[in-house]
Amino acid sequence: MAKDRSNQKHPRRTGGAPLWAAVAVAIFGVLGILVVDHGPRNKPTVKPSVVANYSSTGEAARAAGAEVIPTQPELQVEPVPAGPKPVKPANPKQP
């Protein structure tokens, strides 16, 4: 016959250390993100009035007396590369 074990104490679950370690890592991670995003080194900088008056670099350069010239346009047609032409594939694509 089977032994009646209903009166014996059930072992309690132990080993919650991995759970608490995961909770601690999550809390430190969230706090770290908050410090980096909203910390003392992430304050908005106040621009001087001279810089704040111009919306682009070109406007600021023109106001300072510089001449803004566009860059040289690139060639639209590339030259033929030197060397032999590529070989056609042995098995062309089937329609």
Order of alpha helices (4+ residues) and beta strands (2+ residues): alpha-alpha-alpha
